[in-house]
Amino acid sequence: MSDVSSVPAALNPFIGSWRHVAPWSGNDYLAEYVVAWARGAVTVSGRDLSDGEEFVISDVAFDGRSLRFRSVMPSTRREGVNEFTVTPSGEIEARFIFSVVENMVRHAA
């Protein structure tokens, strides 16, 4: 739970529970993130809405304009960099950049 009385003013619009609303054709990216203020620091937690699996969140940073953090889904090992900014309408614009690690074999041309 956030102690909203001590939240920096620029961070206040980020505090809360956020869910994706885009009409995705699948559930791969449907997630919920909770941004809170605890013990003088911003915290982020997240979970997959399809099965409830929790993300491992690290490297949380707020620069006064955007909130950035890393997330890992343990079951898939998908690691991503997340960036949240607040839109003029008060919603969160969430950017998620992830990488996929693949094994490749040499193919004779």
C-alpha positions in Angstrom: 0.0 0.0 0.0 1.3 3.4 -0.9 1.7 6.2 1.7 0.4 8.8 -0.7 1.1 11.7 1.6 4.9 11.3 0.9 4.8 10.5 -2.8 6.7 13.0 -4.9 4.2 15.1 -6.9 5.6 14.0 -10.3 5.3 10.3 -9.3 1.7 10.6 -8.0 0.0 10.0 -11.4 1.8 6.6 -11.7 0.6 5.2 -8.4 -2.0 2.5 -8.7 -2.9 -0.7 -10.5 -2.7 -0.6 -14.3 -4.0 -3.2 -16.9 -3.6 -3.3 -20.6 -6.7 -2.3 -22.5 -5.7 -2.9 -26.1 -7.9 -5.4 -28.0 -5.1 -8.0 -28.4 -5.9 -11.1 -30.5 -4.1 -13.3 -27.9 -3.3 -13.1 -24.2 0.5 -13.0 -24.5 0.9 -9.5 -23.4 -2.0 -9.0 -21.0 -0.5 -7.9 -17.7 -1.3 -6.0 -14.6 1.3 -3.8 -12.9 1.0 -2.2 -9.5 3.1 1.0 -8.9 3.4 1.9 -5.2 5.4 4.1 -2.9 6.9 2.3 0.1 9.6 3.2 2.5 10.6 6.3 0.5 11.0 4.5 -2.9 8.9 3.6 -5.9 8.1 -0.1 -6.2 6.6 -2.1 -9.1 5.0 -5.5 -9.1 3.4 -7.3 -12.1 1.5 -10.4 -13.1 0.3 -12.2 -16.2 -3.5 -11.8 -16.3 -4.0 -15.1 -18.2 -2.5 -17.3 -15.4 -1.5 -15.1 -12.5 2.2 -15.8 -12.8 4.2 -12.9 -11.2 7.0 -11.1 -13.0 10.4 -10.6 -11.4 10.8 -6.8 -11.4 14.2 -5.1 -11.0 16.1 -1.8 -11.8 13.1 0.4 -11.0 13.9 4.1 -11.8 11.9 7.3 -12.0 13.4 10.3 -13.7 10.6 12.7 -13.0 8.8 12.0 -16.3 8.9 8.3 -17.0 9.1 5.1 -14.9 11.4 2.4 -16.2 12.0 -1.1 -15.0 13.1 -4.6 -16.1 10.8 -7.5 -16.0 11.3 -11.3 -16.3 8.6 -13.9 -16.7 10.1 -17.0 -15.0 8.3 -19.6 -17.0 9.4 -18.3 -20.4 12.5 -16.4 -19.3 11.3 -13.5 -21.5 13.1 -10.4 -20.2 12.0 -6.9 -21.1 12.6 -3.3 -20.5 9.4 -1.4 -19.6 8.8 2.3 -19.8 5.7 4.0 -18.5 4.7 7.6 -19.2 1.5 9.4 -18.3 -0.7 10.6 -21.2 -2.6 13.9 -21.1 -5.8 11.9 -20.3 -4.2 10.3 -17.3 -3.7 6.9 -18.7 -0.3 5.1 -18.8 1.4 4.6 -22.1 3.4 1.4 -21.6 6.4 0.6 -23.8 7.7 -3.0 -23.5 10.9 -4.0 -25.4 11.9 -7.6 -25.1 14.5 -9.9 -26.5 14.1 -13.5 -27.4 17.1 -15.8 -27.2 17.2 -18.5 -29.9 19.7 -21.3 -30.7 20.7 -21.3 -34.3 22.5 -24.0 -36.4 24.6 -23.5 -39.4 22.7 -24.0 -42.6 24.5 -25.2 -45.7 23.8 -22.8 -48.6 
